[in-house]
């Protein structure tokens, strides 16, 4: 399963979040891996694409950063998967 974490720093916690990231690199718990991570330069906004067998590792990662980041977590699928699902419904 792939999930996209959209994050932004909690107001007043930018420096703390940055220091924590620079110190740890933001590793994921066992059972999950980073497929990509993007930051808007000079901004408090970013994205983290994670692959995990279940959402437990994602929930743990979110809890580890919850004091400095506000997160929205979305399950995502690729074009081919979305197309196959649409084809089942619309038959095209």
C-alpha positions in Angstrom: 0.0 0.0 0.0 1.2 3.5 -0.8 0.3 6.5 1.2 1.1 10.2 0.6 1.7 12.2 3.7 1.2 15.9 3.2 2.8 17.8 6.0 3.4 21.3 7.3 5.1 22.4 10.4 3.0 23.3 13.4 3.1 27.1 13.9 6.1 28.1 15.9 7.7 24.7 15.5 9.6 25.2 12.2 13.1 25.3 13.8 12.4 22.4 16.1 11.1 20.3 13.2 14.1 21.2 11.0 16.5 20.4 13.8 14.8 17.0 14.4 14.9 16.2 10.7 18.6 17.2 10.3 19.5 15.1 13.4 17.5 11.9 12.5 16.8 12.1 8.8 13.2 11.2 9.5 13.6 7.4 9.3 10.5 5.2 9.0 9.7 2.3 11.4 10.3 -1.2 10.2 7.7 -2.3 7.7 7.7 0.9 5.8 10.0 2.5 3.2 10.3 6.0 1.7 9.6 6.1 -2.0 10.1 9.9 -2.2 10.1 12.9 0.0 9.7 16.5 -1.3 10.1 19.9 0.4 8.9 23.3 -0.9 12.1 25.3 -0.7 11.9 28.0 2.0 8.5 26.7 3.0 6.8 24.8 5.8 5.2 22.4 3.4 6.2 19.0 2.1 5.2 15.5 0.9 6.4 12.0 1.9 5.4 9.0 -0.3 5.6 5.9 1.8 5.1 2.2 1.0 3.9 -0.1 3.8 2.2 -3.5 4.1 -0.2 -2.0 6.6 -0.8 1.4 8.1 0.6 0.6 11.5 4.1 1.8 10.6 2.6 4.9 9.0 0.6 5.6 12.2 3.8 5.2 14.3 5.7 7.6 12.1 2.9 10.1 12.3 2.9 9.8 16.1 6.7 10.4 16.2 6.3 13.7 14.4 2.9 14.9 15.7 4.4 17.5 18.1 6.0 19.4 15.2 4.1 18.5 12.0 0.4 18.7 11.0 -0.2 15.8 8.6 -2.9 14.6 6.2 -2.4 11.0 5.1 -3.9 9.7 1.9 -3.9 6.2 0.4 -2.8 6.5 -3.2 -2.7 4.4 -6.3 -0.9 4.8 -9.6 -2.5 5.6 -13.0 -2.6 1.9 -14.2 -4.5 0.9 -11.0 -6.9 3.8 -11.2 -7.5 3.1 -14.9 -8.2 -0.6 -14.3 -10.7 0.3 -11.6 -12.4 2.8 -13.9 -12.5 0.3 -16.7 -14.4 -2.2 -14.4 -17.0 0.5 -13.8 -17.3 2.1 -17.2 -16.2 -0.7 -19.4 -13.9 1.4 -21.6 
